Amino acid sequence: MAQLPMYPGIVNSPQTELSAAIDNVQNTVPVVDASKVPAAPNLATIGNDETAETILYTAKSGNTLTGVTRGFQGGAKAWGTGSKIARNFTTYDHDTSMGNIIDHETRLAIVEGAYPLTDMARQAIINGNFDVWQRGTTRTDSTDVSGYFLADRWLMQLVANGGTLPTVTQSRLSLTPGDVPGTFYGYRINVNGAGTALGTSSQAYIAQKIENGTRFLCGSGKKVTLSFWAKSDISGKKLGVNLFQDYGLGGSPSATETLVGTTFSLTSTWTKYSFTFTTNTLVGKTFGTNNDDSLHLRIQSMWGTSIGSRFNTASAETFVGAGNIDIIQVEVCAGEVALPFQPRSFAEELALCQRYFEKSYDTGTTPGNSTSNGAFSYSQGYTRGAGGTYFGEFSTPFKIPKRVVPTVNIYSTFGTVNAFYDGSTGLTVTGGVISTLAGQNGFQISSLTAISSAVSAGDGISYQWTADAEL
C-alpha cells in the first residue's frame, strides 16, 4: 500500500476551547488559543468522551482552524462554546503508524529479494564490515601518506599541505559482541591532536573505488545511498562524505565528476548516518578503454577550505583534538533508501578482496614477516653459481583471478623482499633485479640477477609472495 500521512503531536496534549458554537457541517473551527494545537495540517479532537469528534484541519488563520474535514473519525456533530479541543493520540495515529511500518518492511523485503547481497545494487562496497585486513591491522604516521591500503579495498590518504599532522594511527577496531548487531570489527582513526597550520588543500580520508560503479549505478535519474555507523570521543568532530563519478583510464575518457555530499556531526555513541546522491547522466560520456571506471567513495576526517565544497561546506575541518574516530558497516546501494546492513561471510568477503590483493601468507600474517607458513616450495632443477642469474622453473597459481595483471612482490621466508630461501644451504638468496612473469591467474619468477649464493640442482627453494591488482 502507499504510505499514509502521519501528523505530529504536541507535548502533553494541551487543551483549548471553542470560542463559538459550531454546527455539524461548519468547516471552520474558532478556538480560544490556536497555539495549543500543532501547525497544520494536523488532527484535533473535540470533546473528551466516547462521543468525541476528530477533525482534520489544513490551515490556521489566527485562532481559527480552516479547511476542516468534519468527522474525520467519530461522527460530525454540533458543539457549543467552551467545548474542549486538543491534539490527542487517535486511532488514526496508531493504525497509520503500524500500517506504514508494515508497508516499509514489506518494501524492504521486496528490494532485498530482488537484489541479493551479491548484487552491486544491494551492496556495492567490498569489505564494508572491515573483516579482511590482509596487509596488516595497524599503521602509524605523522607525515603525508598517499595511496596506502590497510583494511582490504580501503585506501588511506594523509596530506598536511604545508602544515603539521598529528600522530595518526589507523587500525582494526575490535567491537564488544552485541555493540552493533552483525559487526565485530571496524576502522579506527586515532589522533593525538588537531594538527597545526594545515593547508587549504589538506585532507585525510579513507576511500574505496567501486569497480564499474559508474556504468552500473550511475545515469540520469539514478540515485545511490551511502550509509554507515560512526562515533567519536572527540567533541564536535565531523566527517565529510562524497562520491566521484570516474570514467576510467585509456583513450580519451570524460573528466571525473564530483557528486557533492554532506557532513555529519559525530557523537560518542554509535549512530547510523546516511545520504542519498543523485548521479549524473551517462549520455554523451566517454568511458576509458581500460574498463576501469569506478564510483569512488571518500569518507573524510580532515579537510582544508578548498576541499569543503565536496561536502557542501565552506568551512575547514581539522582533527579537532586527541581521540578516536570509529567507522563500521559502510554500505552503498542503488536507490534512495538506506537498506539494512547485511554482513557477508568471511569466506565470501575474502574472495571478493582477493580479486584485488592476494598473498601466500596466512590471513592474519602481515606480508614481510618471517614465516614458512603458506610459502611456495619446489625442488631446484639445475645449478647456478653465485653472481649468476637465477631463472625460475615453476608457476604459482592464484586462488582468485585478478582484476588485471598484478604487481607481484617476492619475499624470502625470513621476510627479505626480492629474495628466496634455499632450504638446502640455509641461506637467503638475494640479488640485483628480480623479474616475474605474471598474468591474471598466476605468476612465475622469471629471473633474479647477480644471486648472492650458489643454487644447486635438488635444492629446496621456497618463497612468499603478494599480488596487487587494486583499482
DOTISE-568927 format. One record per residue: x, y, z of N, C-alpha, C in turn. Coordinates in steps of 0.001 Angstrom, whole numbers, plus 500000, padded with zeros to 6 digits. Each point is the difference from the previous one (the first is absolute). Layout:
N
XYZXYZXYZ...
//
This chain:
471
500845498803500000499155501197500000500877501243500000499392501176499693500745501257500071500143500421501455501090500686500297500181500528501351498957501085500262499330499934501155498985500984500367500649501150500773499425501210499909500584501133500741499910499792501499501045500421500689500040499938501453500161501428500516499263500320501065499945501367500490500681500100501363500845501008500195500734500107501272499085500356501164500407499561501180499273500350501212500556501255500627499541500301501207500499501129500771500145499532501444501089500397500637500326499481501330498861500247500989499591498915500684498984500027501058498584500312499514499801500090498680498656500203499415499197501095500715500498501247500011499265501069500699498626500238499362499061500424500808498650500246499523499734501490499809499111500307499053499389501315499902498497499774499853499213501063499762498553499848499889499499500686498745498830499563499546499338500709498917499603501389500492500273501011499211499628501371500390498598500371499536499416499114499178498616500201499548499428498637499645498694499905500014499354498730499658500145499708498509500000498707499657500048499582498593498922498957499774499511499933498741499044498948499668500757498796499453499297499023499465500639498742499592500593500029498599499895501134499281500570500076498651501001501141499848500118500832500969500888501169499913501449499549499810500713500594498985501385499580499716501042501007500480499592500892500889500936500842500746499673499839501476501038499905500826499799499739501426500720501079500798499276500922500640500642501054500797500376499475501391501200500333500437500481499544501305500558501180500780500131499813501297500517501075500858501481500230499754500798498922499874501457500121499856500503498928499027500187500389498741500420499027498971501429499510500203500776500666500878501368499526500252500009498693500784498871499607500560499918498770500783499869498760499114499823500203498681499966498865499066501130500180498994500528498894499414501182500103499127499712500725498692501081500328499313499891500633498683499239499086499042499307500606499062499241499247498999500957499434498932499562498929499323498770499239500234500163499101501210498879499752500701500078499158501176498597499605500447499979499207501061498749499521500565499731500692501329498704500090500344499596500486501324498716499280500386499834499803501291498824499295500501499163500960500842498688500104499629499057500833500750499231499075500942499983500319501276499325499179500983500955499062500710499524499408501104500880499200500846499556498557500184498824499621499535499507498657500275499747499247498704499168498938500103499777499147498835499204500701498904499474501171500271499270500758498971500897500997499272501321499982500285500932500977499420500043499889498486500420501104499377500146500063498539501436500429499674500649499220499157501337500380499525499864500691498650500652501154499869499975500767498756501403500057499405500066500257498701501265500260499295499945501440499502500951500828500427500049501380499511501250500177499135499878500810498960501094500178499033500707501339500140499457500899500820500656501306500187499506500621501308500728501016500466499581500802501153500036501472499582498940500721500339499948501435499749499698500684501322501029500550500631499828500547501340499587498887500937498873500158500653499492498980500918498856499188499378500043499873498685498984499207499302500676498887499212499512498768500172500464498873499198499167499976498735500663499952498834499270500086498731500282498771499150499211499886498921500132498845499116499742498707500754498961500004500846499758498902500932499176498890499347500445498763500155499212498819499671499300499552501280498679500086500019499247499639501185499794498493500059499961499454501206499770498578500185501089499146499380501257500500500045501129499211499472500029498641500696499772499994501301499681498796500767498938500381501018499023499126500185498860500354500832499019500840499187498740500012500372499010500727499211500068501500500185499721500745498894499933501458500080498741500401500755500131501004500852498855500442500788500178501464500383498951500585500525500076501386500478500674500034501360500804501084500210500710500167501264499791501432500504499846500114501311499759501308500590501271500728500384499846501296500251501116500828500474500589499387501271501336499964500074500681499469501172500306498516499917499538499329498930500341498571499834501511499860499878500545498983500656501446499800500010500478499458498649501193500437499575500620499522498769501507499869500237500581498889499543501432499758500234500529499042498938501338499967499889500655499020499101500274498755500823499036499091500036500150498749500730500526498900499087500510498938500600500400498817499235498725499270499570499881499687498709498766499450499449500218498613499423498884499342499694500069498706499315500714500143498659499744501124499318500683500232498722501514500006500185500496500661501066501448500043500243500558498593500176499344499189500807500468498638500262499976499161498725498853499999499317499847499134498832500934500418498865500164501299499823500877500480498928501458499674500297500397500190501260501379499674500381500294498528499742499121499128500468500201498572499795499979499641498518499038500569499276499897499694498568501215500446499216500512501189500312501184500495499292501237499172500315500119499551501253501128499137500355499919498681499221498824499401499971499830498740499264500282500208498522499518501112499440500250500296498592501487500172499731500671500716500906501447500208499852500748498670500022499663499141500954500663498704500095499720499149498771498778500082499486499656499243498795500816500477498816500125501315499874500797500544498890501460499575500113500549500042501217501384499566500184500171498538499623499017499172500385500088498578499674499980499790498498499180500793499300499944499891498539501329500401499386500564501122500496501283500473499475501099498983500263500037499474501232501054499049500348499848498703499227498736499624499696499794498810499187500412500213498562499770501229499503500370500314498613501501500170499840500655500502501062501434500255499940500707499175501063500501498828499642500746499216500989501274500723500391500608499575501103501182500660500530501149500008498998500000499037499074501060499939498991499803501031498904498848500654499940499700500979498964500549501359500409500671500686499059500557501319500289498922500984500433498778499846499465498923500916500362499626499871501466500238498833500600499675499779501412501123500449500916501245499699499632501170500407500770501184500066499062500403501236499671501095500201499053501366500025500673500020500176501323501258500079500737500501498594500317501292499774499793500663498764500415500710500266501323499871499069500934500602500139501324499435501193500762498714500245499825499350501076500733499880499712501487500155498720500382499957499606501404501405499918500611501019500341499211501398500063500452500457498690500638499632498887499376500417498691500506501368499572499471500392500481498806501195499497499323501103501052500058501162499604500535501163500883500154501247499210499586500174499706498734501105499150499553501361500677500139500061501324499948501284500696499999500491500351501403499159499774501014500338500362501368498823500679500650500076500227501297498865500553500737500289501327500688501176500564499809500277501309500598501132500692499268499938501333499993501050500803499385499959501374500652501193500554500294500106501310500627500823500929499121499497501224499797500682500988499156499867501386500612500976500838499727499906501414500369500407500894498833500216499386498829500288500740498770499064499495498911500051500640498834499081499679498919500067498529499601498858499427499697499883498632499496499073500045498799500416499374498912499182500015498794499784498588499488498769499616499878499654498767499317500406498731500709499900499946501330500359498789500736498730499263500421500021498681499858498869499180500415500340499287501307499065500023500945500137499261501251498877498971500056498780500416500351498850499114499812499828499766498504499718498770499617499886499693498579498978500885499307500380500481498815499199500832499108499873501439500470500500500324501185499879501354500538501339500722499910500071500967499106501192500827499845499988501090501059501155500290500557500112501069500994500945501082499494499697501252500314500824501116499562500066501062501087501210500547500189500242501109500923500796501067499262499509501231500014500694501108499334499952501220500915501174500478500440500056501180500884499951501301499221500441499976498733500000501189499142500697501186500676501217499735500489500818501056500585499905500096501497498983499399500598499872500027501442500654498794500649499631499753501238500555498873500750498867499090500449500092498760499601498997499028500407500233499562501440498951499613500699500217499326501280500486498578499721500315499259501024500275498575499832498671499291499767499919499318498866498745499363499589500218498490499961499266499277500815500054498540499997498682499467499463500087499248498911498822499382499411500086498500500249498897499408500443500080498619500457498646499309499936500057498679500172498773499215500098499431500158501402498748500409500068499286500149501251499259498703500309500180499467501184499249498822500440498839500447500868498789499679499582498816500382500746499664498943501044499320500425501036499433499064500958498801499333499345499939498659499985498862499335499364498673500558500496499134500351499042498702500558500341499934501508499976501166500687499888499985501466499923499103500466498858500271499478498816499164500231498822499796498643499344498782499526499859499769498657499454500648499806498639500628498821499830500592499650498713501403500507499781500614500602501032501329500592499821500917499651501167501227499558499650501014499731501008501219500904499832500167500588498790501168500844499738499575501311499354500872500991500150499774501284499372501318500655499669499917501232499482501185500776499630500160501125501020501149500029500686500271501020501011501100500943499530499747501294500152500999501043499761500258500664501343501221499855500504500378500612501277500991501119499733499766501156500594500905501145499837500365500547501376501192500595500079500420500567501281499824501511500054499273500551499023499735501429499985499332500404498700499781501312499856499268500517498849500870500150498760501332500105500189500877500424498911500160501509500048501072500512499401500260501435500047500259500542498608499438501192499735500229500744498754499761499147498760499010499133500069499694499147498845499523500859498840500477499684498786499752500839498848498586499907499456499689500885499049498648500042499438499656498733499226501009499259499540499761498747499276500346498781500846500143500200501303500280498870500885498788499069500040500258498719500222498897499056500103500466498674500588499050499303500585500221498644500493498725499223499727500147498852499350498801499231499673500326498528499822498935499195500080500047498641499496499047499958498816500321499165499025499246500030498746499924498612499393498967499794499217499891498769499225499470500305498609500671499441498988499536500103498626499147498774499679498729500230499691499080498929499662500177499698498522500590498851499703500329499641498620498747499988499120500073500730498866498893500118499041498739500591500621500176500704501121498859500619500658499352501093499188500785500698499169499416501062499174499053499413498965500410498966499302499152499459498933498763499281500534500095499394501182498893499188500500499090500721500999500488501037500679499204500655501031499607501426499645500671500594499017499777501412499692499170500170498730499463501195499825499224500333498819498893500976500344499372500544498989498961500998500190498871499456500879499705500707501084498932499603500899500369498930500998501203499446499909500399498936500923500590500581501278499669499355501101500521500417501302500684498834500688500954500325500851500644499004500855500021500551501419499911499100500954499973500418501408501162499386500762500750500868500645501088499597500897499466499941501418500370498954500721499696499955501427501171499388500754500164500397501241501049499450500866499669500387501429500643499317500933499926500351501418501331500625500407499955500948500908501245500633500457499809500579501396501121500235500662500002500713501277501391500584500226500091500942500906501295500598500341499943500544501415501112499853500726500096500622501319500664501371499919500189500510498775500504501358499793498789500917499900499809500866500954498811500851500037499924500886498758498857499989499329499788500853498837500579499466498708500475498751499974500649499471498797498980499765498889500425500318498778499160499799498820500693499078499006499206499308499218500466499276498817499332500603498772500713499995498883499426500417498728499968498816499047498978499923499159499899498900499032499680500560498623500575499385498976499623500337498628500350498840499082499551500082498760500306499003498974500639500684498804500786499247499262500511500432498704499492499025498942499433500535498931499534499196498876501135499980498980500766498917500006501261499899499266499812499098498776500433500477498848499785499268498746501182499135499597501017499916500856501097499077499764501132500611499199500934499120499622501209500397499280500046499312498630500902500483499155500184499444498665499180500755498976500654500407498906499300500787498995499762501409500489498807500524499730499653501375500395498682499996500770500040499502501232498767499918500775499517501372500453498718500091500328499441501222500556500644500296501355500011501269500357500607500417501262499197499463501185500704499699501077499358499552501240499101501104500545498813499606500480499025500950500518499834499813501509499918501110500713499790499951501449498514499983500309499570499005500776498630499960500510500051500523501435499468501197500205500132500697501278499217499261501085500640499843501145499387499305501120499638500942501129500315499594501215499619500788501165500956499721501143499781500659501123500776499743501212499074499426501071500597499248500902499277499436501128500735500361501290499270500456500992500566500273501319499885498746500850501140499481500445500020498740500733499728500218501485499525498937500635499829499993501449500838498861500571499953499845501298500805498964500649499309498633500004498811499905499420499296498723499920499810499612498536499907498701499760499817499516498628498704500566499419500124500631498842498854500598499308500104499659498519498853499674499397499987499717498565499748501292499230500827500240498972499883501170499149499749499542498567499259500797499245499774499652498598499842501263499172500277499866498716499856501119499065499745499424498615499047500602499287499662499549498646500592500960498974500735499447499050500624500759498918499189499824498712499808501076499271499449499915498646501167499957499030500085498934499209501136499834499100499766500755498699501049500141499212499936500760498755499664499111498809499474500607498983499665499271498786501234499388499346499792498895499303501080499372499223499889500353498522498942500701499638499812500395498601501118500956499586500641499671498897501078500847499492501330499808500695500097499077500934501244499771500730500829498906499308501311500076500169500925499025499412500712499251501119499933498682499945500678499161500988501412499669499521500938499869500942501362499617499664500064498600499416501010499776499200500149498700499332500553498928500931500420500386501212500564499011500933498941499240500795498726500346499787498904499307500681500113500139501520500414501171500459500237500182501432499282501229500556498822500319499459499209501067500600499634499611501428499713500986500813499682499707501404499140501104500586499207499628500975499330500962500864500827500032501273500578501159500274501065500122500993499446500668501259499929499256501089499511500511501283501152500497500853499817501178500600500947500493501000499268500337501297500578499541501099499546500386501339501137500792500623499787501289500168501068500945500328499918500398501467501141499903500683500049500377501412500704501330500244500631500564498952500648501308500113500080500597498608499765501331499892500098500635498698500236501500500146500640500565498973500205501438499929498853500680499276500027501324499951498880500761499444499781499713498520501057499677499251499821499745498568499374498640499729499914499150501014499420498664499859498537499998500441499615500956500838498684499986500632498829500009499042500175500565498806498885500061499052499503498611499616500843498990500139499576498633499692498933499520500974499935500641501166499041499608501037498984501104500256499928500955499049499037501096500087500258500891501208501266500254500270500359500913501081501184500854499573500059501219500506501146500880499745501017499922501122499704499238501036500845499958501193501020498877499920501158500240500594501006498948500161499650499159501225500584498819500067499810499104501140501340499371500344500569500346501153501211499347500469499615498683500675500972499341500608499670498832500811499354500410501331499977501305500289499333500641501141500755499783501315500350498767500316500705499721501246500397498550500081500571499606501116500458498625500185498808499077500240500092498790499439498942499024500230499833499056498833498864499314499980499722498964499009498830500385499107500080499563498753498893500080499042499782498574499514498808499465500201499715498596499695498896499902498951500207499096499034499066499839498883499735498508499797498731499634499793499636498610499741498880499950498964499755498801499484498834499679499166499770501020498881500974500162499121499860500921498873499273499295498858498980500664499470499201499418498920499684501064498956500056499621498730499483500818498903499045499115499206498752500444499862499016499213499263499256500905499023499378499393498994499219500755499032498729500522500645499526501162499526498754500558500498500202501000501113498890500418500609500047501056501012499610499518501389500116498681500225499733499424501314501270499329500512500395500326501221501142499333500630499539498636500493500307498959499244499547498662500349500724499497501254499383499091500750500685499430501167501310499330499578501033500191500806501305499407499687499938498489500200500477499263499000500063498543500093501450499563499848500616499449501047501395499560499879500116498777499113501076499950499223500342498789499264500795499075500923500100498736499607500892499102500731501441500425499743500906499622500910501407500348499814500539499405498709499606498768499676500496499352498782499574500781498754498753500472499980499517500782498859500754501316499891500156500682501137500665501305499987501462499861499586500680498971500520501406499787499655500154499735498514499125499179499422500095499698498567499810501260499161499071500873500392499806501256499274501251500872500098500604500048501181501217500801500194501167499445499194500075498683499869501141499382499326500007500243498501498933500478499427500039500442498600500946501179499848500208500748501084500820501211499974501335499826500719500056499095500980501251499783500724499975498590500587501104499273499782500114498647500535501429499802500495500152499089500954501327499723500544500111498517500322501233499541500127500230498615500385499904499823501513500241501058500738500019499943501457498623499619500550499981499462501226498735499774500680499229501315500104498693499891500105499134501185499975500424501049501014500383499577501195500333500941501060501452500410500066500816499603499001501434500314500012500297501130499026500634501050500484500359501136499158501127499615499051499870500308498700501079499701499054501329500593500448501083499237499788501335500419500404500431499435501331499080499335500706500374499347501247500798498731499721500751499583500993500804498778499884499126498799500336499650499207498972499194498797500204500056499126498749499907498705500215499930499055498887498570499569499717499077500357500884498609499600499807499441500577498707499533499116499135499413500425498743500983500234498886501305499871500246501008500277498973499895499013498835500304500494498798500068499138498816501377499347499953500052498684499828501274499270500041500106499034498830501219499778499535500253499013498948501468499592500038500323498958499273501376499500499924500688500577498771501155500627500211500742500646498925500472498961498980499887500342498703500325499027498950501375500165499386500718501060500306501311500220499392500870500793500963501312500077499667500961500717500847500315501353499389500068501001500874500368501343499548500964500572501030501184500440499558501032500476500904499719501386500546500677500322501115499873501329500598500390501067498983499251501097499959500255501085499053499278499817498688499494498796499725499283499740498760498539500441500099499260499694498962498576500345499960499170498741500219499138500083500982499101498885500304498744500126499139499574498891499416498777499973499208498985499078500671498783500507500184498963499214500645499536498847499129499418498979500635499576498808499273498526499683500145499332500504501051498633499576500279499069501207500127498740499796499613498985501042500104499246499874501318499624501139500543499205500055501220498593500464499638498985499176500218498628500404499638499373500888501077499100500877499577499210500787500941498730499228500371499506500239501203498717499411500388498853500632499221500095501330499766498954500765499320500637500758498841499432499917498776500535500809498895499993501482500358501041500691499565500144501404500367499267500918499012499688501197500491499323501009499190500787500321498742501293500189500145500947500224498902501264499233500351500972499999499112501293499397500326500570500732501209500282499307501094500382500680501243501487500315500071500340500850500955501390500205500392500332498948501060501034499196499735500365498899500884501278500349500753499989499807501309501201500126500825500357498640500578501299499681500001500517498731500497500768500252501303499797499131501001500688500107501283500606498643500357501183500051500595500516498771500597499143499657501210500113498782500474499211499605501168500472500696501277501118500752499909500453500813501126499596501464499837499216500291498944499439501330499829500788500937499115501085499537499379500793500858499117499303500135498660499756501238499563499320500216498736500958499754498842499464499594498868500773499686498792501055498932500271499569498940500671500921498924500373499209498710500193500707498864500037499361498731500343500912499239500951499497498919500541500748499238500997500403498654499414501272499677500166500519498694499591500093499134501248499044499071500136499939499184501196501145499020500118500670499684498888501104499036500037501275500634500555500202501293499685501185500693500510499700500822501246498715500219500249499606500833501138500247501473499775500118500418498734500324501385499675498829500699499316499858501277500301499086500850499239500741500488498772499438499729498822500654500355498741499444501334499528500851501010500038499634501320499503500683500215498662499782501178499414500619500263498703499812501437499602500086500220498684499859501343499472498549500299499674499579499671498787498648500290499532499215498701499902498825499966500630499139498837499889498881500311499021499703499052499119498944500176499018499010498858500126498733500308499788498973498965500042499189500029498713499571498832499582499044499880498909498634499790500652499169501041499967498718499944500707498854500106499022498924499311500309498749500117499289498885500131501010498775499980499547498880500156500925499743498749500829500556498869499576499746498749500703501195499454500773501171500636499868501171499524500721501253500694499515501166499549500504501264500631499617501132498983500130501149500400499464501223499216500118501162500965500184500967499625500893501230500794500081500732499818498685500144501088499275500686499917498710501510499941500201500528500916500783501451500010500220500342500834501218501172499712500585500591500799501062501476500116499676500432501225499693501377500200499561500955500014501184501262499679499715501112500123500955499662499394501353499615498724499994499576499370501254501169499929500977499641500096501301501010500142501051500698498690500343499387498877499673500624498704500296499548498983498964500787498946499863499729498975498994498722499244500332499290499590498956498813499169500125500268498723499214499882498847500647500354498722499372498749499203499654500140499141498998498906499102499637499593499182501221498699499912500239499483499247501137499792500831501252500472501251500011499786500842501163498500500313500165499571500110501238498604500359500284499838501504500052499267500554499030499806501440499885498614500349500518499896501068500780498691500444500482499957501524500078498799500533499854499818501453500094498542500312500307499788501192500523498670500566500200499748501059498929498750500397499835499709500970498946498725500786500302499898501146499359498756500778499976499712500384498541498739500149499674499576500420498644498964501093500147500311501188499466499159501184500197499410500438498663498660499991499897499301500441498787498938501039500349500274500818501020499013500982500449499641501004498899498793500509500104499479500960499042500592501383500284
//
